[in-house]
Amino acid sequence: MTSDPRKPNRLAKEKSPYLLQHACNPVDWHPWGPEAFEKARRENKPIFLSIGYSTCHWCHVMEHESFENAEIAEVLNRWFVPIKVDREERPDVDQIYMTAVQAMTGQGGWPLSAWLTPDLKPFYGGTYFPPRSAFGRPGFKDILTRIHEAWEQQHEQVLQQSRQLHDVIASTQAAGGATGELGDGLLRAGYDQFHSQYDDDHGGFGGAPKFPRPAQFNFLLRHWKRTGNAKALEMTAHTLRQMALGGMYDQLGGGFARYSVDERWHVPHFEKMLYDNAQLVVSYCEAWQITREPFFADVARDVLRYVMRDMTHAGGAFYSAEDADSEGVEGKFYAWTTQELRELLGADEAKFVGEYFGCEEAGNWDDPTGHGPKNANVLFVARTFEQMAKLFGGTPQQARERIEAAKRKLFEVRSRRVRPHLDDKILTAWNGQMIGAFARAAQALDEPQYLVAATRAAEFVLAKLYDPQTKTLLRRWRDGEAKVEGFLDDYAFFVAGLLELYETSFDPQWLDRAAELTDTMLARFHDDAGGGFWFTPPGQSDIITRMKDDYDGAQPSGNAIAIANLQKLAQFTANPRYAAIAGESLQRLLPRFRQGPTAVPQWLCALDAALAKHCQIVIAGSRDATDTRAMLRAVRERYLPNTILLLADGGPRQTTMAKRLKFLADIKPLNGKATAYVCENYACRAPTNDLAMLQKMLDEPRAK
């Protein structure tokens, strides 16, 4: 029977914003769980599994076309057990069935549509389906009919297909490991592949659509530091410039969209994700540290201003995402017509602003779906201030001031529009990334307010998503409810954020918590037999296999971040076990390095760290003294990978750290002045009180 469309279904009791979006569908949705599985077994019906997330444009489209359609809902409810999953709450479920769909079709995406046997094995799948055959895709209702007929009439063949697909999924998790040297030849191979894919004109790698994949920048900047290869720096800096000048960057409010639909970064897919912006803050801070171009620092500050303004919970944690759509139209919140500009700014100023932002009377954005606003313009920087001064008169500074005044006015007007949907759930992994971003920016840009933001978010996660008895994390908090056992990436990213927080504040509590959670991670996720880390905790009964993720996509893999954490903790604690497990895990990935290093840029960063000589810099002195702060600033404003920074302030914090790092016990200021100790593998050079001497040592090429 079809549910009453006015009556909420089972999803109404959930907290996930995505599931709640579907709570009044006529489809008789179930959340992922034993009730749905038992119903499928009892009634011998296949499961229809739909996976998405609340800010997914095509998820909205399929909901409107199919899941709100009473006729299609009746078919789904009669022949299937429909289940909805929020991929951001249950990335493990998403990984398994995305792997299956990619094996079946060669592609993936969201909404993910999969059909499962009652024992959860997939046998058919795809992504978005139109309600009727269109765009070269079979219609959803026709597919439902065919699958039902196959289930009834070819049942054994369907079960055989499901067993074969299950074997394919399991085979992707086969134990790795290979003999051979983890040498810098792998780093050169990775660089060469990125270089071959680089777009010299517009930046980025490959053609449209273009995604900001910050793990690439992480590797290329490390490669520049290791080799002095100027092209590696140029590729990163040029890409970061073009992205921030393009329409995929919100020119009025700050923050990056998910990706650009064109090769020039002009027209975005408008949703904003917390994890993209967290990673890109770090990329822009590092670009500033290397080039000292104020542009890069300004972008980082603007992104963090956006996060503090629009993406921060009252308790300090960070929300997950903003939708692409508002009022049912993609990009409507962000787009402008030239008529709107004239009405708001006057004809002369509208012409000036339109020229700067690449606006056209007919619009500069052709929405291929036909659903976008008419004559719409996406704002991107089409002219320099120098060019504007030549075209309109005045100086470049005057042009800048006119644009800044117009941006403030447009932002104020835009703030009165209907905003895109905000996914306000708190995810541990994504918060870990943004905690790390705020902490890194606090260091690089010398902004104490960023340390406050990072600290508040970390305290929120520990208060709401951490169990001090079991020393474990949960994944999601929303509306007073914490739920879902933490996955590998929750531990890895949160620990990474805590380590950055320690280096910013020098408060040992963050290092203690990072080590404690790492020990929990090792106990729950490390594969002692095959190496590396499972994505899911042990003992989960609602998944058909444990997965290992090694691909560095929009987010780095939890495995790569876990290894980086172990490398860093080995430096902070002198615990050889951490270094040993990191090395073993890297060795496991040797075949992956050889097959395609561009798939694993964050792993390449970990390999770079494994091959490097590590530097420890200790500043001895009173934390708030002017000379101490100057020395800390000298270190923090430089790009120094494979380096840890410590403060020896003569107080209890130094005493606590000296229990881990014995050499710290004897480090103190000389002659009553702040003193820098620059060490390599804990062997220190002669200490210095001289700021200029410290700067010289920091700028010397480091031995490989």
N, C-alpha and C positions, 0 to 999 in steps of 0.2 A: 504494500500500500504506500501511496505517496504521503509524506508528512504534510500536515497543514502548514502552508507557507507562512502563516502568521504565528505559528507555534515554534518556539526555539527547540532545536535539537540538542543532542547530548553535549555538543561543543559549548553550549551556553555556560556550563560549569567550569570551563577551562580558564586559564589566565593568559594564554598566548594571544597576543593581538591578532595573529594570523588566523588561529582557530576561531576566535570570536567574530572575525569578519564573515565567517561561514555559518554562524550559529543560527541564523534564520533562513538558511537555504531549505528548499523542500527535500533535498537529499538527506537521507537518514544517516548523517555522518556519525562515525564513532571516533574517539581518540585512539591512538595506538595503545593497545593494552589487552589484557587477558579476556575482557568481556567480548571484544570484537573477535578475537581468535577463537574463542569457544563457540560463538555463534556460527562462524564459518565452518568449524568442524562438525557441529551438531546438525547444521542444515546442508552440509556438503556443498557449500557455495564458494566460488573463488572470491578473493578479496580484490576490490579496486582501491589501490593506494594512490592518493594524490598528495604530493609533497611540494611545498612552496614556502613563501615568507611574505610578511604583510606589506612590504614595499615593492613587491614584484609586479610590474606593469602587466605582463602577459598572464599572470595569475588572476589579476582583476578581470581581464578580458574573458578568460575561460569561465570564470565564475558567472559573469553576467550572461554569457552566451549559452552555457550548458548547465551550470549548477543551480541557476535560478529558473531554469526552464522546467516546467512541471512535467512535460512529456518525457524529457530525458531523465529527470529525477525518478519518475515512476519505473523506468526501465532499470536504472541503477539499483533502486531499492528492491525490486522484485528478483533480480538475477544475481546480485552481488552483495557483499558486505563492504560498504564504502568506509574508508578510513582516511582521515586528514592528519598530516604531520607537518609541523613547523620545522623546517630544516635547521633553523638557527638554535632551536631547543634540542633537537635530536639529530645532530650531524652524523652520528653513527648510522642511523637508519638511512639517511640520505646517501651516505657513502656507498653502502651495500647496493642499494637499488639503482643508484646512478651508474655504478660499475656494470651492473647487469644491462641497463638500457644502452650504455655505450657499446657493450659487447654485441648487443642485438642490432643496433642501428648505426653505429659509428659516430654518434653525436649525443649530446646531452644538453640539459638546460632546465629551466623552471618555467611553468609548472612541470614537475616530473609526474608522469602517469605510468603506473605499473600494475600488472595483474598478477596475483600471487595465488598459489595453492593454500589451503587452510593451514599447512605447516610452514607457511611464510616463504616458500621458494618461488622466485619469479619465473614466469613463462612467456610474458609478452609485455611490451612497454613502448613508450615514446615520451614526447614532451607536450607541447600545446597541440590540441586538436580542435579545429573549428566544428561547430555543431553539425554542419552539413559539409560535404566534400567541397573544398576550396583551397586555393594557394598550393595546389599539388598535393594536398594532404587529404586522406580519407576522413569522412565525417565521423564525429564522435559516436553518434547514435548507431551508425552502420557498424562501427568497430565493436560496440557493445553487443550488437546482435550476432556478429560473426564469432566473437569470443564465447558467448553463451552457447552457440551451436557447437563449437569445437569442444567445449567442456562437456556437453551432453552426449555428443556423437563420436568424439575422438578422444575420449577421456584418457586412455592409456598413453596415447601419443603426447598429450599435453603434459602428463606427469613425467614422461621421459624427457621432454623439452626442459621441464623445470629442474630435473636432476642434472642434466647436462649444463645448464646455466649455473647451477650451484657449484658444480665442479670448476667451471671457468672462474667464478668469483674466488673460490678457495685457492685456485692455482696462482692467482695474482699475489697471494700472501705467502708463497713458498719462501723458505728460508734463504736469505742472501748469503753473502760472504764469498770472497774470492782471494786467491793469492795474488800478490803483486804489490808494487810500491805505490803508496799514496804520495806522489811527488808533485812538484809544481808544474810538471807537464800537463796535468789535468786542469790546472788553473789557466794555463795558456790556451788550452783547447777550448775552455769555456769562453774566454775572451774572444778568441777567433770566431766562434760561432755567433756571439752577440754582434761582433763587428760586421759579419756578413749579412745580418738581418737589419742593420741600422738604417734608418731613413735620414739621410744627411740633410734633406730640406726641412722637414718638419719635426725631426726628433722622433723618438720612439722606435719600436722594432716591428717590422712587418707592415702590412697595410691595414685598412679599415676592417672592422672596428678596432680602435686602439684602447688598450687598458693600461692604467698606471700600475705597474707591477714593481713595487718598491724593492723587492728582493734583488731585482736586477741592478738597481742603483747601489744597493749595499755592496754587492760583489764588485761592480766596476770601480767604485771609489777605493775599495780595498786593493784592487788590482793596480790602480794608479799609485797608491801609497807604496805598494810592494815593489813595483817595477819602474815607476816614473813615467809610464806610458801616458803621454798627454792626451791621446785620443780617447782613452777610457774616461778621463775627466771631462773632455769636451762632449762626448756622447751623453753623459749624465747631465751636465750643466745645461746644454742646449735643450734637451728634452724637458727638464724642469722649467726652463724659461718659457718654452712654447706651451706647455700645459697651463701654466699660471696666466699666460696672456690669452688663452683660448676661452671658449664658451663653456668648457667642462669645469672651469673654475668660476664660482659665483662672484662676478665682478663687483657686486654690491654688498653682499653679506658674508663673503668668505666661505671657504669649504669647497671640496672637490666632489664632483659627481662621479658615478660609478665608472663610466667610460665614455669615449667619444665615438660617435657613429661614423665619423669621417677621419681621413688621415691627417687633417690639419688641427685637430683638437677643438674645432669650432662648435660643433653641435653635440651636446651630450645626451646620454640617457640620464635623465635628471635626478634619479635617486641618489641620496648621499648616505654613505655607509661609515659608521664609526671607525672600522678597521682601516679603510683606505686613508682616511684623514689622519689617523694616528701614525701610520707608517710614513706618510708623506711629510708630516711635521719633522720627523727625524731626518728624512732626505734633504729637506730644505735647510735645516740647521747644519747638517754636515756640508752641504754646498756652500753655505755662508762661512763656515769655519775654514774651508779650503780657499775660497775665492775672495772673501771679505766683501762681496757685492751686497750692498744693503737690500737689494731687491729680494734676495733669498730669505733674509731675516724678516723682512716685512711680510712675506707670504706666510711664513711660519706663525708670526704673531697674529695675522688675520684669521688663519685657520683656528688657532686656539681661542681667539676672541669669539668666533662663531660657536665653538664647542661650549664655552662657558656661558654664552648667551642662550643658545637654543637646544643644547644637547645634554644639559646637566640637571640631574635630579636634585631636589631640595636638600637631600642628605649627602650630596657630594659625588655620587656615582654618575656614570655616563649612560645615556640612552643609546639605542642600537642603530637607528636609521631614520631617515626621512624619505617619504615616498616621492616618486616622479610625478604623480598625478595630484591635481587638486580640482575639485568640482568635476571629477570624472575625465579630465583632459590632461594628457601628459604635457608638462612644461608650462602650463598656463600661469602658474605663480611667477615664473621667471621671465616670461617673454613680454616684449613691448612692441607696439606699432608706432610708426612715426607720427601718426595723429595723436596718440597718447603723449608722446614727447612734446609735441607742439603745445598741447593743452596745458601741460604741466610746467614747461620751461619757457614758453614763448618761441616764436619762429626762429629768431637768430640763435638762441642758445640751443634749441633743438637741432638745428643744422650742425652746430659745432659738436655737440655730444654725439649725434648720429654719425658724423664723419669719424670721430674717434673710435666709436664702438661698432663700426661696420654695418650700420643700419641702412635698410633700403625700403622704399615706399611699398614694394610688393612683398617685403619680408626677406630675410636671408636664410630662412629655415623651411625646407620642404619636408613636412612630416609624411613619410611614405604610407602611413596607415590612413591618412586623410582625416584623422580625429583631432589633430592639433589646432590651435587657434589660427585664424586667418590673418594673412599679412604680418605674421609674427617675426620678430627679430630676437635672436639670442645675442646677448652682449658679449663681444670679445674685443680685444685691443687690436685695432686695425692700423693705428698710426702711433708714432712716437710723439712725445711732446715737442721735440725739435721740428718734426714734420708739421705738427699742428700750428706751431708758431709761424712757419713759413707760409702756410696756407691762409691763416686768418690774422696774422700780425701779432705783435707782442713778443714776449720772451717765452722760452720753454717753461720757466717757473710760473709765469702767469697762466699758461695753458694748463699746467698741473693744477693750479688753484681753482680754475674754472671747472675742471673735470671733477675734482674732489667735492666742490660745492654741489655740483649736479648729482653726484653719486649719493651724497647725504640726503638730498631731496627725494630722489627716486627710491632710495631705501626706505625712507619714512612713509612714502605713499604705498610702496609694496607691502609694508608691514600691516596695512589695513586690508589687504586681500585675504581671501580664504587660503589658509596655509595647507600645504600637503600634510597627509597623515603622518604622525610621529609614532614610530614603534618605540614605546617607552619601557620595554623590558630591559633589565640589567643583566648582561652576560659577563661571567667572570673572565673568560678569555679576552673578550674585546675590551673590557675595562683594564685588564692587564696591559694591553697594548697602549691604551691612551694614558694610563699612569706612567708608563715608560716614556711616552712622548712628552708629557708635561715635565717630567723630571729631566729629560735630556735638554729640553728647551730652557729650563731653569738654569742649567749649567752653562749651555752655550751662549745664551742671550742675557745672562745675569739678571733674571727676572724672578724675584722671590715669590710673587703671587702664583707663579706656576708650581712652585714647590708646595704651596698651600693647597692648590687644586689636586695635585697628585696625592698628597697625604690624606686629604678628606676622602678621596675615592678608595684608597687602600684601606682606610679604617672602615668604610662602609662595607666593602667586600668581606673583611674579617669579622665584622659584626653580624652580617646577614647571611653570608654564604660559606662560612667556615665553621666546622665543628671542632672545638678544642679538645674534646675527649678522644675522638678518632683521628684528629689531625687530617681531616679530609675536606675537600671542597665540593660544593654544589655548583651547578652550572647557571641557573637562572633565578632571578628574583623579580617579582612584579606584584604590585598591589598587596604587599604584606606576605607573600608566599614565596618561599625558596623551594626549588624542586629540581630534580634530575641530578643523578650522580655526576660529578665532574669527569670530563674526558681528559685525554692527554693534553690537548691544547689549553684547557683551563689551567692546569698546573703549570705548563711550560710558559705561557704568556704572562700569567700572574707572577710567577717567580721572576721572570725577566723584568717585569715592572718593579718588583721589590728590590732587585739588585740595582736598578737605576736609581731608585729612591734612596738606597743606602749611599751610593756614591754622591748623591746630591746633599743629603742631610748629615751623613756620617753617624747616623743613629743605629747602633748595633741591633736594635730590635728588628729592623727590616732584614738584615742579613741572617739573623737567627731564624726568622720565620721562613725566609727563602730556603735555608738549608733544611729546615724541618719538612717543608712541603716537597722539596726535592727528594728527601728520603722516602716520603710517602709515595711519590711518583715512581721511584725505583721499585718499591715493593709491589705496587699495583699494576704497573704498566711495562716494566722492562721484560723483554723476552730473553731469559737466561740461556735458552737453547739456540735461538736463531739470531740473536743480537737485535739492537734497535728497540723500539717501543710500540706496543699495541696502542690503538687509539681508544679502545674501550676498557673500562675496568673489568676485573675478573668476575665471573659468576653471573653475567647478565643472561637471563633466560628468554628475553624477547628479541634476540637477534640470531641469525643463522650462522654467523661466523664472526670472528674477531679480525679487524682490518688493521693494516699498517699503512700510514699515509706518508709518502716521501716526496710528493710533488709540491713545489713551491709555486702556487698560483697567485690569486688575489691576496691570499694570506700565506705566509711561509708555513711549511709543514710543522706540526708539533714536534716531530722527530728532530728537525734541524734546530729548532729553538731549544729543545731539551738538551741537545748536545752542546750548544753555545753556553747554556746556563751551567752545565757541568764543567766546561772549560773555565768559565769565570769563577765559579765557586772553588775550583781547585786552586786558583790564584789567591782567593780571599781566605781560604781555610787551610791550605797546604795539605788537603786530604787527598792522598794518591788514588783512592778508590774512584773519586769523581773523574779524574783524568783518565784512568784506565777504562772506565765504561764509555767515556766519550770516544776514546781511540778505537775501541772494539766496534762501536756503532758506526763510526766512519768507515772502517774496513768493510763492514757489511754492505755498504752502498757502493763499493768499487765498481761492480758491473753497471750500476746506474750512471755513475760518472762517465764511464766509457761509452755507454749507449747514446747519451744525449745530455751533456752537462748544462745546457740552457734550461732544462726542465728543473734543475735543482740549484739555482743560484745561492740560496741561503745555506745549503750544504757546502757550496764552494767557499762561502765565508768561514764556515767552521773548519774546513780543510786549511784555508789560509791561516787561521788561528793555530791549528795544530802544527803547522810548519814553521811558525814564527817564533822568534825569541821574545819572550814576554817581558814587559817593562812594568815595574812598580814605582810609582812616584809618591813620596811621602812628604807632606808639608808639616813641619813641626812649628807650632806656635799657637797662641791664643786665637780661637776661631774668629772672634770679632775684631781682632787687631787689624789696622790698616795694612800693614806689611804682609800679614798672613793672607788677607783677602786678595791682595794684589798678586801673590804667588798662585793662589788657587785660580784666579781669573786667567793668569797666563797659561795654565794647563788647560782649563776648560774651553778657552776660545780657540783651541787648536784641534785639528782632526788627528786623533791618536788612537787608532784601533790597536787591539792587543795590549792595552795599557790599563792598569787599574790605578785609581787615585785614593790615597789614604790620608787621614789627618791625625797627627800626633799632638793632641792638645794638652797632654800632661794630666788629664782628668780620668774619671772612671771609664769613659768610652775607650781611651787608649789602653787602659788596663784590661778591659774586656777583650779587645781585639788582639792584644799581645798573647792571650791564652791560645789563640789560633795561629798567629804569626809571631813566632818567638823573636824574630829580629826587631820587631817593633818596640820591645821592652827597653832597648838601649837608645832609641832615637829621641832626641830632644833638641830644642833650639840652642843655637850657639851664640854666645855673647848677648843674650837677651833679645835676639832678633829672630824673626821668622826665618826658618832654614829649610832649604829644599834638599831632599835626598833622592837622586835618580838612580834606580837600581835595575839590574837585569838578572832575572831568575834569582832574586833576593840578594845578589852581590851588588853593593852600592858603590857608586863613584864618590869622590870627595864631596862632602856637603858644601852648600854655598848659601850665603846670606844675600847674594847679589842677584837682583831680579833680572838684570840684563844677561848675566851668566846663565841663569836658568832658561831664559828664552833661547839663548844660543844652543844650549844642550838639547832643548826640545825640538829645535829646527834642524839639528844635524841628521843626515840620513842614518837610519838605524841598520845595523848589521842584520842580514837575512838569517 
